Amino acid sequence: MGNALAADLITFWDQPRRGGNSFNRLPPDQVYFDALGGYGADWVRLAYDKWRPEQRDFLLGDADHYAGLAQDDLRTLKAALDRAHRAGLKVVIAPLSLPYMRWSQNNGGKFDGRLWQDRKHWPAAVAFWRDLAEELKAHPAVAAYNLVNEPAPEKQAGLVEHGKPAAMQAWYQAHRGGARDLPAFYQQVIDAIRSVDPATPVMVDAGWYGAADAFSYWPARLPDDKVLYSFHMYEPYAATSGPNLKRAKPYRYPGKVPFADGQPPEYWDGKRVAAYLQPVFDWARAKGVPPSRMVAGEFGCIRKLAGCKTYLEDVLAVLDREKTHWAFYSFREDSWDAMDYELGGSNVPWQYWEAMEKGLPDPVKRSATPQFEPIRKRLSRNIPAVPAP
């Protein structure tokens, strides 16, 4: 399957692109991709780690002993890419696991930080990406390789989340050149990809699980000119996340919410959202990264929480102003309904859970809802107007 426009892949990202995340337990079918494209999405950020693997870990075979791509899994992935292509969607491949860094939900709920503890583990992850790029470089659906979802080399290493920029920069200088040097790791992977694929863009998440403020310690942009810089936005997490729904008195948005460790609760609204995100755009400008290379790879909130629609609108208003690419979390997820905005504020029927238990396709019908409206109306701007008869 040739890609005659391989040299121009980066130009796809020269204008703001809007899409959704796919973190489904089953490979999405044609109806799924057609529905996302039908809303007007340009792209889908595709994670495959929940799919049934040929061996221990999908595509990796075994994250503890990488020995080449699992071929049955590779065929499954390519078939999904074919379906996305038929729907007119570009795809960003987004692994949740790498060799020596197994996604916690596939690891008994435990964080796996081996990749960040010893550089001897890096070559296996580098080899995986070189192998995958060799296989996917000619596929017309692929618009970028997102090297790993939400890396956290800072975890358990003396740096608090959402620390002050000076503290983050001091931490990085102490670890620069070591196993926790995320920019250095990325550069090794990119060099390997470029040895087989000079054209496909690469997307890199910030550290601390993709936090926007974690770019603040990066001393420079990466030298490759086809890199997209991605951050995830769920702040203030105490208000937007699942645990908040279970509190006797949930935090409200807008409202006062705890944020950084040791800091008193702050009032979060659209102005505070914009202030939190501003440093990532300031960093990009200071390092010479244009807006067309910045991506909000994930953002969202629990759909049943009061204020979720307002939160989505406030986040999207900032992304619109900055002309940033984005992908909402998530589209028609078949194993976790909490951020499936087409479901509105209602509980899913029992058939949803029954299908999950039996490994069957999700049977629940979706439709546009008020919760989905901030996203839907922006996606629909990509749909060409039909001329009047």
Buried (B, 14 or more C-beta within 10 A) or exposed (E): EEBEEBEEBBEBBEEBBBBBBBBBBBBBEEEBBBBBBBBBBBBBBBBBBBBEBBBBBBBBBBBBEBEEBBEBBBEBBBEBBBBBBEBBBBBBBBBBBBBBBBBBEBBEEEEBBBBBBEBEBBBBBBBBBBBBBBBBBBBBBBBBBBBBBBBBBBBEBEBBBBBEEEBBBBBBEEBEEBBBBBBBBBBBBBEBBBEBBEBBBBBBBBBBBBBBBBBBBBEEBBEBEBBBBBBBBBBBBBBBBEEBEEEEEBBBBBBEBBBBEEEEEBEBBBEBBBEBBEBBBEBBEEBEBEBBBBBBBBBBBBBBBBBBBBBBBBBBBBBEEBEBBBBBBBBBBBBBBBBBBBBBBEEBEEEBEEBBEEEEBBEBEBEBBEBBBBBBBBBBEBEEEEEEE
